[in-house]
Amino acid sequence: DAKTTQPTSMDCAEGRAANLPCNHSTISGNEYVYWYRQIHSQGPQYIIHGLKNNETNEMASLIITEDRKSSTLILPHATLRDTAVYYCIVRVHPWMDSSYKLIFGSGTRLLVRP
Amino acid sequence: EAQVTQNPRYLITVTGKKLTVTCSQNMNHEYMSWYRQDPGLGLRQIYYSMNVEVTDKGDVPEGYKVSRKEKRNFPLILESPSPNQTSLYFCASRGLAGAVDTQYFGPGTRLTVL
């Protein structure tokens, strides 16, 4: 699985958009980009995933560059409850890895300020 | 409500005293796994199970056992706990029918071995 690089920490004001970048310059064609978050020692929570198209769900939007070497997770209106560590994970299609293992890096610690 | 539950949530024990951490999911998922999370090391997979009676080692299986006698339950057994097993443990589950690797995590079990 490709390696990812994320900023150690970020902050944003409540109600504003939070844009969390992730670099994955060695991503290969069959690897997806996943985002999970972990709110203070709770279990990680799935947010969104994508292959090459931009994606949006009720939690966030995922923007993947055309060359797929980087992506940005967007929380459109951040709330205090969004304060968490956000993990960008790149991995092959789950059918290609029977362990279904998720490799969590160190992530980005997002602090949403009142 | 779809969920993964773990018990106990907190446990303090002594070296060598056998313990079991239970994990149960109500989503009829075939796949279940255990992770441990340690500062600076992230989450690491201990064991996983593709289905009933099918288990396999993850990255850090030493000192742990698992069993999968029922689809919904996947207990983690520490036969002779040692202080280096002090950690935060997460159970996860995933359905195999879909193509997306969306894993659901339990709330965590914080284990301290004295």
gemmi code that builds the backbone of each chain (N, CA, C; Angstrom):
import gemmi

chains = {
    "A": [
        ("ASP", (0.834, -1.189, 0.000), (0.000, 0.000, 0.000), (0.878, 1.251, 0.000)),
        ("ALA", (0.414, 2.275, -0.735), (1.196, 3.496, -0.859), (1.274, 4.223, 0.478)),
        ("LYS", (2.364, 4.970, 0.646), (2.559, 5.741, 1.863), (1.832, 7.072, 1.722)),
        ("THR", (1.337, 7.594, 2.835), (0.671, 8.893, 2.826), (1.401, 9.851, 3.740)),
        ("THR", (1.295, 11.141, 3.413), (1.877, 12.189, 4.228), (0.802, 13.211, 4.539)),
        ("GLN", (0.640, 13.489, 5.834), (-0.357, 14.455, 6.274), (0.291, 15.436, 7.239)),
        ("PRO", (-0.225, 16.667, 7.305), (0.281, 17.578, 8.328), (-0.031, 17.032, 9.709)),
        ("THR", (0.836, 17.343, 10.640), (0.660, 16.828, 12.000), (-0.582, 17.400, 12.657)),
        ("SER", (-0.806, 18.675, 12.460), (-1.960, 19.302, 13.099), (-2.462, 20.469, 12.270)),
        ("MET", (-3.735, 20.766, 12.478), (-4.379, 21.907, 11.831), (-5.450, 22.422, 12.767)),
        ("ASP", (-5.890, 23.635, 12.519), (-7.035, 24.119, 13.255), (-7.900, 24.957, 12.330)),
        ("CYS", (-9.147, 25.093, 12.710), (-10.064, 25.940, 11.959), (-11.132, 26.446, 12.922)),
        ("ALA", (-11.822, 27.487, 12.510), (-12.874, 28.063, 13.334), (-14.174, 27.304, 13.119)),
        ("GLU", (-14.931, 27.204, 14.169), (-16.234, 26.546, 14.090), (-17.091, 27.227, 13.031)),
        ("GLY", (-17.768, 26.412, 12.230), (-18.622, 26.942, 11.180), (-17.929, 27.155, 9.853)),
        ("ARG", (-16.608, 27.161, 9.874), (-15.852, 27.323, 8.633), (-15.509, 25.944, 8.063)),
        ("ALA", (-15.084, 25.961, 6.818), (-14.682, 24.702, 6.190), (-13.296, 24.289, 6.685)),
        ("ALA", (-13.156, 23.008, 6.928), (-11.845, 22.452, 7.269), (-11.357, 21.664, 6.063)),
        ("ASN", (-10.169, 21.996, 5.593), (-9.592, 21.328, 4.425), (-8.336, 20.580, 4.852)),
        ("LEU", (-8.409, 19.279, 4.826), (-7.294, 18.464, 5.299), (-6.599, 17.809, 4.106)),
        ("PRO", (-5.324, 18.146, 3.887), (-4.622, 17.597, 2.732), (-3.939, 16.270, 3.034)),
        ("CYS", (-3.706, 15.525, 1.979), (-2.987, 14.265, 2.087), (-2.205, 14.055, 0.798)),
        ("ASN", (-0.921, 13.769, 0.945), (-0.094, 13.435, -0.207), (0.095, 11.936, -0.300)),
        ("HIS", (-0.088, 11.418, -1.486), (0.124, 9.982, -1.733), (0.718, 9.833, -3.119)),
        ("SER", (1.921, 10.333, -3.276), (2.540, 10.450, -4.595), (2.878, 9.102, -5.227)),
        ("THR", (2.942, 8.043, -4.425), (3.287, 6.724, -4.984), (2.060, 5.848, -5.179)),
        ("ILE", (0.898, 6.437, -5.138), (-0.339, 5.665, -5.284), (-0.361, 4.963, -6.642)),
        ("SER", (-0.874, 3.757, -6.651), (-0.968, 3.033, -7.910), (-2.420, 3.000, -8.381)),
        ("GLY", (-2.601, 2.553, -9.595), (-3.901, 2.662, -10.235), (-5.028, 1.907, -9.552)),
        ("ASN", (-4.690, 0.857, -8.806), (-5.739, 0.060, -8.173), (-5.906, 0.393, -6.693)),
        ("GLU", (-5.350, 1.480, -6.254), (-5.446, 1.867, -4.843), (-6.482, 2.962, -4.643)),
        ("TYR", (-7.258, 2.782, -3.598), (-8.285, 3.733, -3.217), (-7.736, 4.660, -2.129)),
        ("VAL", (-8.375, 5.797, -1.979), (-8.070, 6.719, -0.881), (-9.235, 6.666, 0.099)),
        ("TYR", (-8.927, 6.349, 1.338), (-9.930, 6.293, 2.404), (-9.597, 7.348, 3.452)),
        ("TRP", (-10.647, 7.851, 4.066), (-10.463, 8.722, 5.226), (-11.258, 8.166, 6.397)),
        ("TYR", (-10.569, 8.077, 7.522), (-11.193, 7.718, 8.791), (-10.843, 8.812, 9.788)),
        ("ARG", (-11.586, 8.897, 10.850), (-11.218, 9.799, 11.927), (-11.371, 9.091, 13.265)),
        ("GLN", (-10.651, 9.595, 14.250), (-10.713, 9.033, 15.590), (-10.868, 10.186, 16.574)),
        ("ILE", (-11.992, 10.191, 17.229), (-12.281, 11.208, 18.233), (-11.782, 10.685, 19.566)),
        ("HIS", (-10.859, 11.407, 20.123), (-10.206, 11.095, 21.388), (-10.401, 9.672, 21.917)),
        ("SER", (-9.542, 8.752, 21.454), (-9.480, 7.381, 21.972), (-10.742, 6.563, 21.720)),
        ("GLN", (-11.665, 7.089, 20.929), (-12.802, 6.261, 20.516), (-12.371, 5.411, 19.319)),
        ("GLY", (-13.209, 4.491, 18.906), (-12.892, 3.692, 17.739), (-12.882, 4.539, 16.481)),
        ("PRO", (-11.964, 4.253, 15.550), (-11.956, 5.000, 14.292), (-13.297, 4.904, 13.575)),
        ("GLN", (-13.612, 5.963, 12.865), (-14.902, 6.063, 12.177), (-14.660, 6.336, 10.705)),
        ("TYR", (-15.275, 5.554, 9.852), (-15.159, 5.766, 8.412), (-15.813, 7.090, 8.025)),
        ("ILE", (-15.164, 7.833, 7.126), (-15.737, 9.083, 6.656), (-16.142, 8.967, 5.190)),
        ("ILE", (-15.170, 8.658, 4.336), (-15.408, 8.701, 2.904), (-14.274, 7.984, 2.200)),
        ("HIS", (-14.482, 7.609, 0.951), (-13.409, 7.017, 0.172), (-13.604, 7.386, -1.295)),
        ("GLY", (-12.549, 7.200, -2.094), (-12.650, 7.476, -3.526), (-11.521, 6.816, -4.283)),
        ("LEU", (-11.712, 6.692, -5.577), (-10.674, 6.119, -6.439), (-10.050, 7.217, -7.299)),
        ("LYS", (-10.863, 7.894, -8.079), (-10.316, 9.001, -8.875), (-11.287, 10.163, -9.030)),
        ("ASN", (-12.564, 9.889, -8.833), (-13.541, 10.978, -8.920), (-13.730, 11.620, -7.556)),
        ("ASN", (-14.133, 12.866, -7.567), (-14.487, 13.524, -6.310), (-15.741, 12.879, -5.743)),
        ("GLU", (-15.794, 12.815, -4.428), (-16.909, 12.168, -3.770), (-17.468, 13.074, -2.683)),
        ("THR", (-18.755, 12.927, -2.430), (-19.398, 13.683, -1.358), (-20.407, 12.784, -0.665)),
        ("ASN", (-20.448, 12.882, 0.647), (-21.512, 12.225, 1.403), (-21.977, 13.187, 2.488)),
        ("GLU", (-22.755, 12.661, 3.416), (-23.355, 13.536, 4.424), (-22.320, 14.072, 5.409)),
        ("MET", (-21.165, 13.473, 5.445), (-20.146, 13.915, 6.393), (-19.140, 14.860, 5.774)),
        ("ALA", (-18.735, 14.583, 4.526), (-17.602, 15.322, 3.975), (-17.560, 15.198, 2.458)),
        ("SER", (-16.595, 15.928, 1.895), (-16.281, 15.803, 0.471), (-14.824, 15.404, 0.327)),
        ("LEU", (-14.558, 14.646, -0.707), (-13.192, 14.208, -0.992), (-12.833, 14.680, -2.394)),
        ("ILE", (-11.766, 15.464, -2.467), (-11.279, 15.962, -3.748), (-9.952, 15.265, -4.048)),
        ("ILE", (-9.892, 14.557, -5.153), (-8.676, 13.851, -5.556), (-8.131, 14.532, -6.801)),
        ("THR", (-6.856, 14.868, -6.793), (-6.265, 15.547, -7.954), (-6.276, 14.615, -9.155)),
        ("GLU", (-6.155, 15.214, -10.321), (-6.264, 14.426, -11.552), (-5.166, 13.368, -11.640)),
        ("ASP", (-3.966, 13.704, -11.161), (-2.872, 12.717, -11.187), (-2.931, 11.751, -10.002)),
        ("ARG", (-3.887, 11.959, -9.111), (-4.136, 11.108, -7.938), (-2.995, 11.116, -6.933)),
        ("LYS", (-2.100, 12.034, -7.034), (-0.982, 12.056, -6.098), (-1.321, 12.760, -4.791)),
        ("SER", (-2.446, 13.398, -4.726), (-2.855, 14.031, -3.474), (-4.367, 14.142, -3.425)),
        ("SER", (-4.864, 14.372, -2.229), (-6.299, 14.535, -2.047), (-6.549, 15.494, -0.889)),
        ("THR", (-7.775, 15.967, -0.805), (-8.177, 16.867, 0.268), (-9.532, 16.436, 0.793)),
        ("LEU", (-9.605, 16.283, 2.094), (-10.873, 16.028, 2.758), (-11.440, 17.366, 3.191)),
        ("ILE", (-12.688, 17.592, 2.867), (-13.323, 18.855, 3.215), (-14.507, 18.604, 4.139)),
        ("LEU", (-14.446, 19.206, 5.323), (-15.597, 19.245, 6.222), (-16.212, 20.618, 6.017)),
        ("PRO", (-17.356, 20.716, 5.377), (-17.846, 22.016, 4.913), (-18.167, 23.025, 6.014)),
        ("HIS", (-18.685, 22.557, 7.128), (-19.028, 23.460, 8.232), (-18.586, 22.779, 9.533)),
        ("ALA", (-17.348, 22.953, 9.858), (-16.792, 22.227, 10.988), (-17.472, 22.618, 12.305)),
        ("THR", (-17.696, 21.626, 13.147), (-18.242, 21.861, 14.479), (-17.221, 21.391, 15.512)),
        ("LEU", (-17.467, 21.738, 16.771), (-16.541, 21.334, 17.829), (-16.425, 19.817, 17.885)),
        ("ARG", (-17.501, 19.125, 17.526), (-17.492, 17.657, 17.554), (-16.604, 17.047, 16.481)),
        ("ASP", (-16.153, 17.870, 15.539), (-15.256, 17.373, 14.495), (-13.796, 17.384, 14.940)),
        ("THR", (-13.522, 17.880, 16.120), (-12.156, 17.819, 16.645), (-11.764, 16.354, 16.810)),
        ("ALA", (-10.707, 15.952, 16.092), (-10.337, 14.541, 16.046), (-9.015, 14.404, 15.306)),
        ("VAL", (-8.504, 13.178, 15.264), (-7.365, 12.851, 14.406), (-7.931, 12.245, 13.122)),
        ("TYR", (-7.517, 12.781, 11.997), (-8.019, 12.345, 10.698), (-6.928, 11.566, 9.966)),
        ("TYR", (-7.285, 10.381, 9.527), (-6.325, 9.501, 8.872), (-6.660, 9.347, 7.388)),
        ("CYS", (-5.665, 9.565, 6.572), (-5.766, 9.310, 5.143), (-5.088, 7.971, 4.890)),
        ("ILE", (-5.797, 7.047, 4.297), (-5.272, 5.682, 4.090), (-5.402, 5.338, 2.619)),
        ("VAL", (-4.330, 4.841, 2.057), (-4.357, 4.397, 0.669), (-4.170, 2.889, 0.666)),
        ("ARG", (-5.056, 2.204, -0.016), (-4.937, 0.752, -0.033), (-5.588, 0.183, -1.277)),
        ("VAL", (-5.176, -1.037, -1.589), (-5.737, -1.712, -2.756), (-7.179, -2.095, -2.486)),
        ("HIS", (-7.852, -2.438, -3.531), (-9.211, -2.952, -3.406), (-9.201, -4.085, -2.374)),
        ("PRO", (-10.172, -4.120, -1.491), (-10.160, -5.130, -0.422), (-10.098, -6.568, -0.922)),
        ("TRP", (-10.586, -6.829, -2.132), (-10.519, -8.204, -2.641), (-9.086, -8.636, -2.919)),
        ("MET", (-8.156, -7.682, -2.976), (-6.768, -8.027, -3.269), (-5.946, -8.231, -2.002)),
        ("ASP", (-6.585, -8.060, -0.855), (-5.857, -8.211, 0.404), (-6.783, -8.878, 1.397)),
        ("SER", (-6.603, -10.163, 1.604), (-7.552, -10.917, 2.430), (-7.530, -10.493, 3.886)),
        ("SER", (-6.476, -9.811, 4.309), (-6.449, -9.387, 5.711), (-7.346, -8.185, 5.954)),
        ("TYR", (-7.741, -7.489, 4.895), (-8.538, -6.273, 5.001), (-7.945, -5.292, 6.004)),
        ("LYS", (-6.641, -5.388, 6.178), (-5.985, -4.579, 7.195), (-5.957, -3.114, 6.785)),
        ("LEU", (-6.254, -2.253, 7.711), (-6.119, -0.818, 7.499), (-4.823, -0.372, 8.157)),
        ("ILE", (-3.995, 0.327, 7.429), (-2.739, 0.829, 7.982), (-2.922, 2.303, 8.291)),
        ("PHE", (-2.992, 2.596, 9.573), (-3.177, 3.972, 10.015), (-1.814, 4.616, 10.250)),
        ("GLY", (-1.570, 5.747, 9.619), (-0.363, 6.507, 9.902), (-0.578, 7.336, 11.156)),
        ("SER", (0.099, 8.463, 11.212), (-0.034, 9.314, 12.397), (-1.172, 10.321, 12.258)),
        ("GLY", (-1.669, 10.538, 11.058), (-2.835, 11.379, 10.857), (-2.613, 12.853, 11.105)),
        ("THR", (-3.709, 13.605, 10.947), (-3.717, 15.047, 11.223), (-4.643, 15.299, 12.395)),
        ("ARG", (-4.112, 15.963, 13.387), (-4.924, 16.327, 14.548), (-5.610, 17.647, 14.223)),
        ("LEU", (-6.933, 17.596, 14.042), (-7.712, 18.797, 13.733), (-8.347, 19.334, 15.001)),
        ("LEU", (-8.105, 20.589, 15.255), (-8.738, 21.275, 16.381), (-9.704, 22.311, 15.823)),
        ("VAL", (-10.966, 22.172, 16.168), (-11.964, 23.152, 15.757), (-12.154, 24.130, 16.914)),
        ("ARG", (-11.890, 25.398, 16.653), (-11.944, 26.432, 17.686), (-13.329, 27.062, 17.748)),
        ("PRO", (-13.809, 27.373, 18.958), (-15.124, 28.025, 19.079), (-15.131, 29.404, 18.431)),
    ],
    "B": [
        ("GLU", (-29.698, -0.499, 16.273), (-28.576, 0.312, 15.804), (-27.398, -0.607, 15.499)),
        ("ALA", (-26.795, -0.409, 14.306), (-25.643, -1.205, 13.924), (-24.453, -0.827, 14.792)),
        ("GLN", (-23.838, -1.827, 15.414), (-22.713, -1.469, 16.265), (-21.814, -2.656, 16.562)),
        ("VAL", (-20.608, -2.303, 16.989), (-19.641, -3.264, 17.498), (-19.451, -2.938, 18.977)),
        ("THR", (-19.630, -3.918, 19.828), (-19.485, -3.691, 21.260), (-18.295, -4.478, 21.795)),
        ("GLN", (-17.656, -3.907, 22.796), (-16.515, -4.540, 23.441), (-16.719, -4.494, 24.947)),
        ("ASN", (-16.269, -5.543, 25.604), (-16.285, -5.574, 27.065), (-15.073, -6.335, 27.583)),
        ("PRO", (-14.470, -5.845, 28.680), (-14.807, -4.587, 29.340), (-14.249, -3.389, 28.591)),
        ("ARG", (-14.638, -2.210, 28.982), (-14.085, -1.003, 28.380), (-12.752, -0.629, 29.025)),
        ("TYR", (-12.625, -0.944, 30.290), (-11.391, -0.672, 31.018), (-11.057, -1.900, 31.870)),
        ("LEU", (-9.782, -2.219, 31.908), (-9.359, -3.376, 32.692), (-7.941, -3.163, 33.184)),
        ("ILE", (-7.769, -3.342, 34.478), (-6.443, -3.345, 35.078), (-6.221, -4.739, 35.641)),
        ("THR", (-5.125, -5.367, 35.265), (-4.858, -6.714, 35.709), (-3.377, -6.858, 36.049)),
        ("VAL", (-3.009, -8.053, 36.449), (-1.611, -8.300, 36.812), (-1.001, -9.297, 35.839)),
        ("THR", (0.292, -9.270, 35.765), (1.018, -10.161, 34.871), (0.652, -11.610, 35.116)),
        ("GLY", (0.342, -12.309, 34.014), (0.097, -13.738, 34.084), (-1.333, -14.155, 34.331)),
        ("LYS", (-2.201, -13.232, 34.624), (-3.593, -13.597, 34.921), (-4.411, -13.561, 33.631)),
        ("LYS", (-4.837, -14.727, 33.184), (-5.549, -14.857, 31.915), (-6.766, -13.947, 31.858)),
        ("LEU", (-6.977, -13.354, 30.700), (-8.152, -12.501, 30.533), (-8.691, -12.627, 29.113)),
        ("THR", (-9.963, -12.285, 28.990), (-10.630, -12.288, 27.687), (-11.342, -10.967, 27.493)),
        ("VAL", (-11.148, -10.392, 26.339), (-11.880, -9.193, 25.940), (-12.890, -9.619, 24.873)),
        ("THR", (-14.142, -9.357, 25.139), (-15.169, -9.807, 24.204), (-15.453, -8.744, 23.150)),
        ("CYS", (-15.870, -9.217, 21.987), (-16.262, -8.336, 20.891), (-17.486, -8.949, 20.229)),
        ("SER", (-18.479, -8.132, 19.998), (-19.696, -8.623, 19.367), (-20.205, -7.582, 18.374)),
        ("GLN", (-20.705, -8.079, 17.221), (-21.284, -7.161, 16.230), (-22.660, -7.671, 15.818)),
        ("ASN", (-23.543, -6.735, 15.523), (-24.931, -7.090, 15.192), (-25.259, -6.817, 13.727)),
        ("MET", (-24.243, -6.792, 12.880), (-24.451, -6.466, 11.474), (-24.315, -7.683, 10.555)),
        ("ASN", (-24.194, -8.855, 11.155), (-24.051, -10.089, 10.374), (-22.810, -10.053, 9.473)),
        ("HIS", (-21.771, -9.375, 9.950), (-20.539, -9.275, 9.163), (-19.720, -10.547, 9.253)),
        ("GLU", (-19.166, -10.949, 8.100), (-18.295, -12.117, 8.097), (-16.924, -11.800, 8.700)),
        ("TYR", (-16.404, -10.627, 8.383), (-15.031, -10.304, 8.744), (-14.980, -9.547, 10.071)),
        ("MET", (-14.064, -9.984, 10.942), (-13.809, -9.270, 12.185), (-12.319, -9.264, 12.445)),
        ("SER", (-11.864, -8.251, 13.165), (-10.435, -8.181, 13.446), (-10.188, -7.448, 14.746)),
        ("TRP", (-8.982, -7.595, 15.250), (-8.533, -6.893, 16.446), (-7.305, -6.054, 16.104)),
        ("TYR", (-7.299, -4.828, 16.663), (-6.159, -3.931, 16.548), (-5.747, -3.514, 17.951)),
        ("ARG", (-4.484, -3.148, 18.079), (-4.046, -2.462, 19.272), (-3.463, -1.118, 18.862)),
        ("GLN", (-3.621, -0.153, 19.748), (-3.132, 1.196, 19.447), (-2.208, 1.652, 20.558)),
        ("ASP", (-1.011, 2.024, 20.168), (-0.001, 2.492, 21.113), (0.564, 3.817, 20.632)),
        ("PRO", (0.908, 4.693, 21.562), (1.455, 6.017, 21.187), (2.681, 5.873, 20.289)),
        ("GLY", (2.671, 6.596, 19.193), (3.806, 6.577, 18.280), (3.841, 5.393, 17.336)),
        ("LEU", (2.990, 4.405, 17.574), (2.984, 3.208, 16.717), (1.699, 3.063, 15.926)),
        ("GLY", (0.710, 3.868, 16.229), (-0.546, 3.799, 15.504), (-1.324, 2.535, 15.821)),
        ("LEU", (-2.254, 2.203, 14.950), (-3.048, 0.984, 15.122), (-2.394, -0.154, 14.351)),
        ("ARG", (-2.264, -1.269, 15.022), (-1.658, -2.449, 14.392), (-2.600, -3.642, 14.530)),
        ("GLN", (-2.709, -4.392, 13.457), (-3.642, -5.514, 13.454), (-3.048, -6.703, 14.201)),
        ("ILE", (-3.855, -7.316, 15.067), (-3.393, -8.449, 15.865), (-3.811, -9.772, 15.206)),
        ("TYR", (-5.102, -9.942, 15.018), (-5.670, -11.123, 14.376), (-6.888, -10.679, 13.579)),
        ("TYR", (-7.255, -11.512, 12.621), (-8.480, -11.261, 11.896), (-9.165, -12.591, 11.579)),
        ("SER", (-10.428, -12.476, 11.229), (-11.223, -13.673, 10.922), (-12.116, -13.384, 9.728)),
        ("MET", (-12.018, -14.241, 8.729), (-12.829, -14.047, 7.529), (-14.233, -14.612, 7.698)),
        ("ASN", (-14.373, -15.560, 8.628), (-15.682, -16.151, 8.867), (-15.573, -17.103, 10.053)),
        ("VAL", (-16.665, -17.728, 10.390), (-16.669, -18.658, 11.520), (-15.605, -19.733, 11.305)),
        ("GLU", (-14.848, -19.985, 12.356), (-13.791, -21.005, 12.365), (-12.622, -20.692, 11.442)),
        ("VAL", (-12.548, -19.480, 10.920), (-11.433, -19.078, 10.042), (-10.756, -17.863, 10.658)),
        ("THR", (-9.545, -18.065, 11.168), (-8.803, -16.943, 11.756), (-7.386, -16.925, 11.204)),
        ("ASP", (-6.762, -15.763, 11.255), (-5.393, -15.659, 10.755), (-4.670, -14.549, 11.496)),
        ("LYS", (-3.347, -14.657, 11.512), (-2.530, -13.691, 12.238), (-2.417, -12.376, 11.484)),
        ("GLY", (-2.405, -11.301, 12.250), (-2.119, -10.001, 11.691), (-0.640, -9.697, 11.850)),
        ("ASP", (-0.338, -8.454, 12.144), (1.061, -8.034, 12.248), (1.700, -8.289, 13.605)),
        ("VAL", (0.885, -8.302, 14.654), (1.442, -8.437, 16.004), (0.664, -9.470, 16.805)),
        ("PRO", (0.670, -10.755, 16.403), (-0.164, -11.758, 17.070), (0.437, -12.366, 18.336)),
        ("GLU", (1.736, -12.139, 18.580), (2.402, -12.816, 19.702), (1.745, -12.447, 21.024)),
        ("GLY", (1.427, -13.468, 21.807), (0.851, -13.267, 23.126), (-0.670, -13.212, 23.138)),
        ("TYR", (-1.284, -13.376, 21.957), (-2.739, -13.293, 21.856), (-3.301, -14.560, 21.213)),
        ("LYS", (-4.528, -14.859, 21.558), (-5.286, -15.899, 20.887), (-6.662, -15.345, 20.570)),
        ("VAL", (-7.294, -15.928, 19.567), (-8.665, -15.555, 19.233), (-9.443, -16.818, 18.914)),
        ("SER", (-10.748, -16.678, 18.892), (-11.597, -17.776, 18.432), (-12.805, -17.171, 17.730)),
        ("ARG", (-13.376, -17.941, 16.827), (-14.561, -17.462, 16.106), (-15.519, -18.633, 15.976)),
        ("LYS", (-16.233, -18.867, 17.046), (-17.191, -19.974, 17.072), (-18.559, -19.547, 16.570)),
        ("GLU", (-18.832, -18.278, 16.686), (-20.100, -17.730, 16.202), (-19.786, -16.521, 15.326)),
        ("LYS", (-20.652, -16.238, 14.402), (-20.402, -15.156, 13.468), (-20.326, -13.806, 14.176)),
        ("ARG", (-21.142, -13.594, 15.189), (-21.217, -12.281, 15.795), (-20.126, -12.008, 16.830)),
        ("ASN", (-19.445, -13.025, 17.311), (-18.492, -12.846, 18.415), (-17.053, -13.178, 18.012)),
        ("PHE", (-16.134, -12.388, 18.521), (-14.723, -12.598, 18.195), (-13.890, -12.191, 19.415)),
        ("PRO", (-13.818, -13.057, 20.429), (-13.090, -12.687, 21.641), (-11.573, -12.707, 21.465)),
        ("LEU", (-10.925, -11.815, 22.164), (-9.453, -11.742, 22.200), (-8.998, -12.275, 23.551)),
        ("ILE", (-8.104, -13.246, 23.513), (-7.673, -13.932, 24.733), (-6.202, -13.660, 24.969)),
        ("LEU", (-5.901, -13.225, 26.183), (-4.512, -13.080, 26.604), (-4.271, -14.143, 27.667)),
        ("GLU", (-3.568, -15.206, 27.296), (-3.379, -16.339, 28.195), (-2.502, -15.965, 29.388)),
        ("SER", (-1.475, -15.195, 29.151), (-0.554, -14.791, 30.214), (-0.102, -13.361, 29.936)),
        ("PRO", (-0.955, -12.402, 30.305), (-0.659, -11.004, 29.949), (0.667, -10.514, 30.531)),
        ("SER", (1.307, -9.652, 29.786), (2.543, -9.033, 30.245), (2.412, -7.514, 30.105)),
        ("PRO", (3.243, -6.758, 30.815), (3.120, -5.296, 30.772), (3.209, -4.706, 29.368)),
        ("ASN", (3.926, -5.365, 28.462), (4.008, -4.799, 27.107), (2.723, -4.986, 26.311)),
        ("GLN", (1.727, -5.604, 26.917), (0.414, -5.701, 26.286), (-0.535, -4.623, 26.802)),
        ("THR", (-0.020, -3.771, 27.640), (-0.782, -2.590, 28.035), (-1.010, -1.742, 26.799)),
        ("SER", (-2.285, -1.504, 26.494), (-2.590, -0.842, 25.234), (-4.080, -0.530, 25.166)),
        ("LEU", (-4.459, 0.133, 24.090), (-5.861, 0.383, 23.773), (-6.226, -0.556, 22.628)),
        ("TYR", (-7.237, -1.373, 22.841), (-7.601, -2.406, 21.884), (-8.928, -2.075, 21.209)),
        ("PHE", (-8.953, -2.304, 19.904), (-10.167, -2.086, 19.130), (-10.526, -3.327, 18.335)),
        ("CYS", (-11.792, -3.634, 18.359), (-12.346, -4.674, 17.517), (-13.016, -4.003, 16.330)),
        ("ALA", (-12.984, -4.637, 15.176), (-13.613, -4.072, 13.986), (-14.323, -5.170, 13.222)),
        ("SER", (-15.335, -4.786, 12.457), (-16.017, -5.760, 11.605), (-16.326, -5.124, 10.259)),
        ("ARG", (-16.550, -5.978, 9.285), (-16.801, -5.527, 7.922), (-17.593, -6.602, 7.187)),
        ("GLY", (-18.552, -6.180, 6.416), (-19.268, -7.127, 5.576), (-18.469, -7.393, 4.323)),
        ("LEU", (-18.529, -8.612, 3.822), (-17.747, -8.980, 2.639), (-18.525, -8.859, 1.342)),
        ("ALA", (-19.807, -8.539, 1.415), (-20.611, -8.516, 0.201), (-20.299, -7.313, -0.661)),
        ("GLY", (-19.964, -6.212, -0.041), (-19.727, -4.999, -0.806), (-18.289, -4.873, -1.252)),
        ("ALA", (-18.047, -3.978, -2.212), (-16.701, -3.766, -2.722), (-15.942, -2.733, -1.905)),
        ("VAL", (-16.631, -2.034, -1.045), (-15.991, -0.949, -0.304), (-15.495, -1.460, 1.032)),
        ("ASP", (-14.293, -1.042, 1.391), (-13.697, -1.486, 2.639), (-14.085, -0.551, 3.764)),
        ("THR", (-15.328, -0.603, 4.203), (-15.797, 0.228, 5.306), (-15.851, -0.623, 6.547)),
        ("GLN", (-14.952, -0.353, 7.443), (-14.904, -1.144, 8.662), (-15.519, -0.350, 9.803)),
        ("TYR", (-16.208, -1.079, 10.670), (-16.856, -0.487, 11.827), (-16.050, -0.893, 13.059)),
        ("PHE", (-15.701, 0.079, 13.854), (-14.872, -0.165, 15.025), (-15.688, -0.092, 16.308)),
        ("GLY", (-15.276, -0.904, 17.266), (-15.853, -0.826, 18.584), (-15.320, 0.374, 19.345)),
        ("PRO", (-15.813, 0.579, 20.566), (-15.438, 1.762, 21.340), (-14.062, 1.682, 21.984)),
        ("GLY", (-13.483, 0.488, 21.995), (-12.142, 0.346, 22.565), (-12.152, -0.243, 23.963)),
        ("THR", (-11.079, -0.947, 24.274), (-10.836, -1.483, 25.610), (-9.453, -1.050, 26.044)),
        ("ARG", (-9.405, -0.307, 27.130), (-8.098, 0.152, 27.619), (-7.614, -0.842, 28.664)),
        ("LEU", (-6.538, -1.525, 28.330), (-5.988, -2.572, 29.194), (-4.676, -2.121, 29.804)),
        ("THR", (-4.573, -2.295, 31.114), (-3.317, -2.042, 31.826), (-2.893, -3.325, 32.512)),
        ("VAL", (-1.671, -3.761, 32.225), (-1.122, -4.961, 32.846), (0.014, -4.537, 33.768)),
        ("LEU", (-0.145, -4.815, 35.043), (0.863, -4.391, 36.037), (1.900, -5.468, 36.271)),
    ],
}
model = gemmi.Model(1)
for chain_id, residues in chains.items():
    chain = gemmi.Chain(chain_id)
    for i, (resn, *xyz) in enumerate(residues, 1):
        res = gemmi.Residue()
        res.name, res.seqid = resn, gemmi.SeqId(i, " ")
        for name, pos in zip(("N", "CA", "C"), xyz):
            atom = gemmi.Atom()
            atom.name, atom.element = name, gemmi.Element(name[0])
            atom.pos, atom.b_iso = gemmi.Position(*pos), 0.0
            res.add_atom(atom)
        chain.add_residue(res)
    model.add_chain(chain)
structure = gemmi.Structure()
structure.add_model(model)
structure.setup_entities()
